[in-house]
Amino acid sequence: MKILFQGDSITDCSRGTGLGQGYPLLVSARLGLDAPGQHEFFNFGISGNRVVDVYARIKKDCWNYAPDVLSLLIGVNDVWHEIGGQNGVEADRFYTVLKMLADDTLARFPEIRMIFMEPFVLNTGVVAENWDYFREETALRADAVRRVADECGAFFLPLQKAFDDACAVCDASYWLRDGVHPTAAGHQMIADRWLALYREKIGG
């Protein structure tokens, strides 16, 4: 079972040529221990990527590997890059490009399983400086991810509520150090929810 992780810095997480130090590594460790030799893992997340960047390299960094599972977390940079650089991806264009990515992938690999993960933010760090904008716009990208997942038969993995609820236990910076990038505990939370969905819907 080839599992390929794709996305931005949250997925990249200092991967170099490996799996990085975030949730993809945690997922691979758990599945590797539970089912030795039954999975092969790839991480091609790139820090700073928006949905248009992932789509531009989808052949090189996904299709050429013919994965059985494509896991995608994207959306926060499509919001963040509008601040200052004015290079974000509007919500409607985000939906259009993500739908193209999903449709084109399914056309080449009809049996592929796709996990589309919900982008998330918390009110701390750099996000707190533009909180209303971040929350509203990230929610629009999350809605687009959910819609494309529904329309293309992908599995949608909700994450925003999990992080919101976790803030009742510890403050936001405990989970997302700057409002965007997870701490070790934040990555573990993502990995746990990813594994639960995978076991229920795909891997048994």
LOKOL-902446 format. One record per residue (C-alpha): x negated, y negated, z; residue number from 1. Coordinates in nm, 4 decimals, padded with zeros to 6 digits, m for minus. Each point is the difference from the previous one (the first is absolute). Layout:
// residues N
<r xx="X" yy="Y" zz="Z" num="NUM"/>
...
//
This chain:
// residues 204
<r xx="00.0000" yy="00.0000" zz="00.0000" num="1"/>
<r xx="m00.1651" yy="m00.3230" zz="m00.1187" num="2"/>
<r xx="00.1026" yy="m00.3016" zz="00.2080" num="3"/>
<r xx="m00.1057" yy="m00.3420" zz="m00.1290" num="4"/>
<r xx="00.0279" yy="m00.3154" zz="00.2101" num="5"/>
<r xx="00.0312" yy="m00.3312" zz="m00.1810" num="6"/>
<r xx="00.0393" yy="m00.3589" zz="00.1158" num="7"/>
<r xx="m00.1814" yy="m00.2977" zz="00.1476" num="8"/>
<r xx="m00.2373" yy="m00.0564" zz="00.2949" num="9"/>
<r xx="00.2279" yy="00.1816" zz="00.2460" num="10"/>
<r xx="m00.0548" yy="00.3157" zz="m00.2029" num="11"/>
<r xx="m00.3582" yy="m00.0842" zz="m00.1039" num="12"/>
<r xx="m00.1172" yy="m00.0549" zz="00.3593" num="13"/>
<r xx="m00.3737" yy="00.0032" zz="m00.0815" num="14"/>
<r xx="00.0272" yy="00.3171" zz="m00.2075" num="15"/>
<r xx="m00.3093" yy="m00.0446" zz="m00.2168" num="16"/>
<r xx="00.0113" yy="00.3241" zz="m00.1972" num="17"/>
<r xx="00.1863" yy="00.1902" zz="00.2725" num="18"/>
<r xx="00.3339" yy="m00.0140" zz="00.1793" num="19"/>
<r xx="m00.0774" yy="m00.3027" zz="00.2164" num="20"/>
<r xx="00.0725" yy="m00.0479" zz="00.3675" num="21"/>
<r xx="00.3779" yy="m00.0396" zz="m00.0069" num="22"/>
<r xx="00.3181" yy="00.2000" zz="m00.0417" num="23"/>
<r xx="m00.1176" yy="00.1993" zz="m00.3076" num="24"/>
<r xx="m00.2857" yy="00.1410" zz="00.2076" num="25"/>
<r xx="00.2364" yy="00.0817" zz="00.2870" num="26"/>
<r xx="00.2442" yy="00.1716" zz="m00.2347" num="27"/>
<r xx="m00.2772" yy="00.2040" zz="m00.1609" num="28"/>
<r xx="m00.1378" yy="00.1018" zz="00.3397" num="29"/>
<r xx="00.3366" yy="00.1249" zz="00.1230" num="30"/>
<r xx="00.0957" yy="00.1855" zz="m00.3176" num="31"/>
<r xx="m00.3537" yy="00.1303" zz="m00.0399" num="32"/>
<r xx="00.0118" yy="00.1550" zz="00.3461" num="33"/>
<r xx="00.3559" yy="00.1304" zz="m00.0288" num="34"/>
<r xx="m00.0420" yy="00.1459" zz="m00.3506" num="35"/>
<r xx="m00.3728" yy="00.0514" zz="m00.0680" num="36"/>
<r xx="m00.0959" yy="m00.0173" zz="m00.3656" num="37"/>
<r xx="00.3522" yy="m00.0632" zz="m00.1260" num="38"/>
<r xx="m00.0288" yy="m00.3723" zz="m00.0739" num="39"/>
<r xx="m00.2312" yy="m00.2283" zz="m00.1939" num="40"/>
<r xx="00.0031" yy="m00.3692" zz="00.0879" num="41"/>
<r xx="m00.0874" yy="m00.3143" zz="m00.1957" num="42"/>
<r xx="00.0093" yy="m00.3621" zz="00.1142" num="43"/>
<r xx="m00.0092" yy="m00.2743" zz="m00.2634" num="44"/>
<r xx="00.1345" yy="m00.2918" zz="00.1994" num="45"/>
<r xx="m00.1810" yy="m00.3268" zz="m00.0747" num="46"/>
<r xx="m00.0073" yy="m00.2948" zz="00.2364" num="47"/>
<r xx="00.1879" yy="m00.3020" zz="m00.1324" num="48"/>
<r xx="00.2077" yy="00.1908" zz="m00.2541" num="49"/>
<r xx="00.3486" yy="m00.1074" zz="m00.0988" num="50"/>
<r xx="00.2479" yy="00.2185" zz="m00.1872" num="51"/>
<r xx="m00.1222" yy="m00.1378" zz="m00.3334" num="52"/>
<r xx="m00.3559" yy="00.1044" zz="00.0869" num="53"/>
<r xx="00.1037" yy="00.3537" zz="00.0895" num="54"/>
<r xx="00.2005" yy="00.0295" zz="m00.3197" num="55"/>
<r xx="m00.2937" yy="m00.1243" zz="m00.2078" num="56"/>
<r xx="m00.2185" yy="00.2861" zz="00.1251" num="57"/>
<r xx="00.2631" yy="00.2715" zz="00.0456" num="58"/>
<r xx="m00.1418" yy="00.2180" zz="m00.2772" num="59"/>
<r xx="m00.3593" yy="m00.0123" zz="00.1225" num="60"/>
<r xx="00.0801" yy="00.0242" zz="00.3701" num="61"/>
<r xx="00.3005" yy="00.2314" zz="m00.0028" num="62"/>
<r xx="00.1097" yy="00.1691" zz="m00.3209" num="63"/>
<r xx="m00.3471" yy="00.1246" zz="m00.0900" num="64"/>
<r xx="00.0043" yy="00.2033" zz="00.3223" num="65"/>
<r xx="00.3414" yy="00.1577" zz="m00.0687" num="66"/>
<r xx="00.1101" yy="m00.0121" zz="00.3653" num="67"/>
<r xx="00.2877" yy="00.2020" zz="00.1390" num="68"/>
<r xx="00.0807" yy="m00.2811" zz="00.2439" num="69"/>
<r xx="m00.0457" yy="m00.3737" zz="m00.0522" num="70"/>
<r xx="00.0206" yy="m00.2065" zz="00.3181" num="71"/>
<r xx="00.0231" yy="m00.3757" zz="m00.0556" num="72"/>
<r xx="m00.0089" yy="m00.2877" zz="00.2486" num="73"/>
<r xx="00.0061" yy="m00.3403" zz="m00.1692" num="74"/>
<r xx="00.1725" yy="m00.3352" zz="00.0422" num="75"/>
<r xx="m00.1580" yy="m00.2168" zz="00.2681" num="76"/>
<r xx="m00.2615" yy="m00.1536" zz="m00.2314" num="77"/>
<r xx="00.2747" yy="m00.0815" zz="m00.2491" num="78"/>
<r xx="00.1225" yy="m00.2327" zz="00.2764" num="79"/>
<r xx="m00.3301" yy="m00.1030" zz="00.1596" num="80"/>
<r xx="m00.1767" yy="m00.1022" zz="m00.3220" num="81"/>
<r xx="00.2601" yy="m00.2666" zz="m00.0653" num="82"/>
<r xx="m00.1257" yy="m00.1911" zz="00.3029" num="83"/>
<r xx="m00.2881" yy="m00.2187" zz="m00.1044" num="84"/>
<r xx="m00.0868" yy="00.1789" zz="m00.3231" num="85"/>
<r xx="00.3518" yy="m00.0048" zz="m00.1473" num="86"/>
<r xx="m00.0647" yy="00.3425" zz="m00.1494" num="87"/>
<r xx="00.2755" yy="00.2041" zz="00.1587" num="88"/>
<r xx="00.2459" yy="00.2211" zz="m00.1845" num="89"/>
<r xx="00.3600" yy="m00.1196" zz="00.0173" num="90"/>
<r xx="00.2522" yy="00.2447" zz="00.1405" num="91"/>
<r xx="00.1767" yy="00.0609" zz="m00.3310" num="92"/>
<r xx="m00.3269" yy="00.0531" zz="m00.1861" num="93"/>
<r xx="m00.1212" yy="00.2242" zz="00.2823" num="94"/>
<r xx="00.3083" yy="00.2185" zz="m00.0505" num="95"/>
<r xx="m00.0484" yy="00.0081" zz="m00.3803" num="96"/>
<r xx="m00.3653" yy="00.1028" zz="00.0169" num="97"/>
<r xx="00.0570" yy="00.2576" zz="00.2737" num="98"/>
<r xx="00.2847" yy="00.1515" zz="m00.2006" num="99"/>
<r xx="m00.2264" yy="00.0185" zz="m00.3058" num="100"/>
<r xx="m00.2665" yy="00.1725" zz="00.2090" num="101"/>
<r xx="00.2486" yy="00.2561" zz="00.1297" num="102"/>
<r xx="00.1663" yy="00.0623" zz="m00.3378" num="103"/>
<r xx="m00.3295" yy="00.0316" zz="m00.1853" num="104"/>
<r xx="m00.1375" yy="00.2376" zz="00.2618" num="105"/>
<r xx="00.3086" yy="00.2198" zz="m00.0143" num="106"/>
<r xx="m00.0137" yy="00.0053" zz="m00.3802" num="107"/>
<r xx="m00.3475" yy="00.1522" zz="00.0202" num="108"/>
<r xx="00.0548" yy="00.2183" zz="00.3067" num="109"/>
<r xx="00.3691" yy="00.0921" zz="00.0310" num="110"/>
<r xx="m00.0643" yy="00.2244" zz="00.3012" num="111"/>
<r xx="m00.2043" yy="m00.2510" zz="00.1997" num="112"/>
<r xx="00.1242" yy="m00.0926" zz="00.3465" num="113"/>
<r xx="m00.0380" yy="m00.3658" zz="00.0900" num="114"/>
<r xx="m00.0006" yy="m00.1571" zz="00.3453" num="115"/>
<r xx="00.0643" yy="m00.3746" zz="m00.0125" num="116"/>
<r xx="m00.0873" yy="m00.1641" zz="00.3305" num="117"/>
<r xx="00.1673" yy="m00.3138" zz="00.1318" num="118"/>
<r xx="m00.2247" yy="m00.3079" zz="00.0287" num="119"/>
<r xx="m00.0003" yy="m00.1569" zz="00.3465" num="120"/>
<r xx="m00.1202" yy="m00.3006" zz="00.2019" num="121"/>
<r xx="00.0047" yy="m00.1110" zz="00.3627" num="122"/>
<r xx="00.0004" yy="m00.3465" zz="00.1547" num="123"/>
<r xx="m00.3644" yy="m00.0340" zz="00.0980" num="124"/>
<r xx="m00.3320" yy="m00.1159" zz="m00.1431" num="125"/>
<r xx="00.0035" yy="m00.1523" zz="m00.3473" num="126"/>
<r xx="00.3614" yy="00.1041" zz="m00.0497" num="127"/>
<r xx="00.1162" yy="m00.2095" zz="00.2948" num="128"/>
<r xx="m00.1124" yy="m00.3163" zz="m00.1801" num="129"/>
<r xx="00.2653" yy="00.0604" zz="m00.2694" num="130"/>
<r xx="00.2271" yy="00.2436" zz="00.1809" num="131"/>
<r xx="00.3369" yy="m00.0877" zz="m00.1556" num="132"/>
<r xx="m00.1460" yy="00.0193" zz="m00.3507" num="133"/>
<r xx="m00.1824" yy="00.3285" zz="00.0640" num="134"/>
<r xx="00.2983" yy="00.1689" zz="00.1623" num="135"/>
<r xx="00.2531" yy="m00.1075" zz="m00.2623" num="136"/>
<r xx="m00.2183" yy="00.0687" zz="m00.3020" num="137"/>
<r xx="m00.1371" yy="00.3320" zz="00.1274" num="138"/>
<r xx="00.3563" yy="00.1126" zz="00.0630" num="139"/>
<r xx="00.0820" yy="m00.0769" zz="m00.3647" num="140"/>
<r xx="m00.2929" yy="00.2159" zz="m00.1163" num="141"/>
<r xx="00.1089" yy="00.2734" zz="00.2402" num="142"/>
<r xx="00.3487" yy="m00.0080" zz="m00.1504" num="143"/>
<r xx="m00.1525" yy="00.0342" zz="m00.3468" num="144"/>
<r xx="m00.2040" yy="00.3010" zz="00.1134" num="145"/>
<r xx="00.3128" yy="00.1611" zz="00.1429" num="146"/>
<r xx="00.1989" yy="m00.0666" zz="m00.3179" num="147"/>
<r xx="m00.2663" yy="00.1441" zz="m00.2283" num="148"/>
<r xx="m00.0351" yy="00.3048" zz="00.2236" num="149"/>
<r xx="00.3750" yy="00.0596" zz="m00.0161" num="150"/>
<r xx="00.0137" yy="m00.0514" zz="m00.3755" num="151"/>
<r xx="m00.2989" yy="00.2233" zz="m00.0764" num="152"/>
<r xx="00.0532" yy="00.2800" zz="00.2496" num="153"/>
<r xx="m00.3004" yy="m00.0965" zz="00.2116" num="154"/>
<r xx="m00.0058" yy="00.0353" zz="00.3767" num="155"/>
<r xx="00.0220" yy="m00.3319" zz="00.1850" num="156"/>
<r xx="m00.1978" yy="m00.0255" zz="00.3233" num="157"/>
<r xx="00.1289" yy="m00.2813" zz="00.2256" num="158"/>
<r xx="m00.2625" yy="m00.1622" zz="00.2217" num="159"/>
<r xx="00.1088" yy="m00.3537" zz="00.0954" num="160"/>
<r xx="00.2447" yy="00.1090" zz="00.2706" num="161"/>
<r xx="m00.2566" yy="00.2355" zz="00.1498" num="162"/>
<r xx="m00.2432" yy="m00.2887" zz="00.0408" num="163"/>
<r xx="00.2728" yy="m00.2320" zz="00.1269" num="164"/>
<r xx="00.1054" yy="00.2556" zz="00.2609" num="165"/>
<r xx="m00.3603" yy="00.0619" zz="00.1027" num="166"/>
<r xx="m00.0305" yy="m00.3665" zz="00.0971" num="167"/>
<r xx="00.2301" yy="00.0720" zz="00.2933" num="168"/>
<r xx="m00.2801" yy="00.2157" zz="00.1425" num="169"/>
<r xx="m00.3075" yy="m00.2088" zz="m00.0893" num="170"/>
<r xx="m00.0334" yy="m00.3327" zz="m00.1742" num="171"/>
<r xx="m00.0239" yy="m00.0293" zz="m00.3762" num="172"/>
<r xx="m00.3794" yy="m00.0301" zz="m00.0164" num="173"/>
<r xx="m00.0331" yy="00.3409" zz="00.1656" num="174"/>
<r xx="00.1525" yy="00.1554" zz="m00.3127" num="175"/>
<r xx="m00.0982" yy="m00.2420" zz="m00.2785" num="176"/>
<r xx="m00.3134" yy="m00.1929" zz="00.0901" num="177"/>
<r xx="00.0789" yy="m00.2999" zz="m00.2223" num="178"/>
<r xx="00.3662" yy="00.0621" zz="m00.0749" num="179"/>
<r xx="m00.0841" yy="00.2089" zz="m00.3087" num="180"/>
<r xx="m00.2869" yy="00.2444" zz="00.0596" num="181"/>
<r xx="00.0651" yy="00.2872" zz="00.2421" num="182"/>
<r xx="m00.2139" yy="00.0802" zz="00.2990" num="183"/>
<r xx="m00.0903" yy="00.3632" zz="00.0696" num="184"/>
<r xx="00.3320" yy="00.0420" zz="00.1826" num="185"/>
<r xx="00.1843" yy="m00.1625" zz="m00.2905" num="186"/>
<r xx="m00.1601" yy="00.2360" zz="m00.2492" num="187"/>
<r xx="00.0947" yy="00.2948" zz="00.2201" num="188"/>
<r xx="00.3605" yy="m00.1189" zz="00.0055" num="189"/>
<r xx="00.0029" yy="m00.0135" zz="m00.3801" num="190"/>
<r xx="m00.1641" yy="00.3420" zz="m00.0284" num="191"/>
<r xx="00.2503" yy="00.1592" zz="00.2396" num="192"/>
<r xx="00.2945" yy="m00.1284" zz="m00.1993" num="193"/>
<r xx="m00.1611" yy="00.0948" zz="m00.3308" num="194"/>
<r xx="m00.0600" yy="00.3536" zz="00.1252" num="195"/>
<r xx="00.3549" yy="00.0338" zz="00.1297" num="196"/>
<r xx="00.1420" yy="m00.0980" zz="m00.3401" num="197"/>
<r xx="m00.2455" yy="00.2236" zz="m00.1871" num="198"/>
<r xx="00.0811" yy="00.3037" zz="00.2129" num="199"/>
<r xx="00.3734" yy="m00.0543" zz="m00.0298" num="200"/>
<r xx="00.0192" yy="m00.0791" zz="m00.3695" num="201"/>
<r xx="m00.3065" yy="00.1462" zz="m00.1698" num="202"/>
<r xx="m00.2461" yy="00.2157" zz="00.1870" num="203"/>
<r xx="00.2139" yy="00.1920" zz="00.2431" num="204"/>
//
